[in-house]
Amino acid sequence: MRGLSGKAGVIAGGGRGIGAATATRLAEEGAAVVIGDIEGEWAEATAARIRDAGGRAIGLGFNICDPASVGELVQTCLESFGRLDYFHANAAGGTQGDIDALTIDLDTFDRSIALNLRSYLICTQAAVPAMLERGGGAMLYTSSGAAYGGAPWQVAYPVAKNGVHALMRHVAARYGKQSVRANVVCPGLVLTEAAMEHLNEDYREAGLKRAASPRLGEAKDIAAMATFLMSDDAEWITGQVISVNGGMAMRD
């Protein structure tokens, strides 16, 4: 892809799954990557695989809900590679007990908002100033089809992901004239390690029946789109929610 060789950035949530696949693809395209994950050993293992393949990568443990911890990822990128061209906020979770708007405990709701939305604001506040100082960059946020699916079994998580879309559009509108782009990648059912651990075969089969594709998603499918959106090939794409879901949901 055009315009990734020699660039550097951060994957916040890149120890495995979509984040690890994206870090790997970025390195293959010539970019340097700082990989953060709540499981520091996962981040370092992914970084080590990239280095073994000839790429440039650093793995760190971090907490996406802690501004100082997110700031450390940005500072490490600046100190190690001299620049910050892209930042991918890629975290999700905290859905236990998130079932019904009438019965959800407010602490559960607050935890989900903190992890799935507030953390993305923290990432924005850490990364965008460095991009503005350099003259531009690309913010990318991972969302979910839950944001527009209308699921009866969740409330906080979809609310948070809809908030991410609004945050992304604000960043795109507010800083676009200063060459900061912002987009959301919205995955469908992707067979990451976490999905294989937590989703049973019946759930996966039901997802495949809903899809227009003959297979479910793989982390590399999302990584391809994420890498494109952070490349110069996507320099006229900003303020958009891009769904990569095998046709499980078809929407404008």
Secondary structure, 3 states (H helix, E strand, C coil): CCCCCCCEEEEECCCCHHHHHHHHHHHHCCCEEEEEECCHHHHHHHHHHHHHCCCCEEEEECCCCCHHHHHHHHHHHHHHHCCCCEEEECCCCCCCCCCCCCCCCHHHHHHHHHHHHHHHHHHHHHHHHHHHHHCCEEEEEECCCHHHHCCCCCCHHHHHHHHHHHHHHHHHHHHHHHCEEEEEEEECCECCHHHHHHCCHHHHHHHHHHCCCCCCECHHHHHHHHHHHCCHHHCCCCCEEEEECCCCCCCC
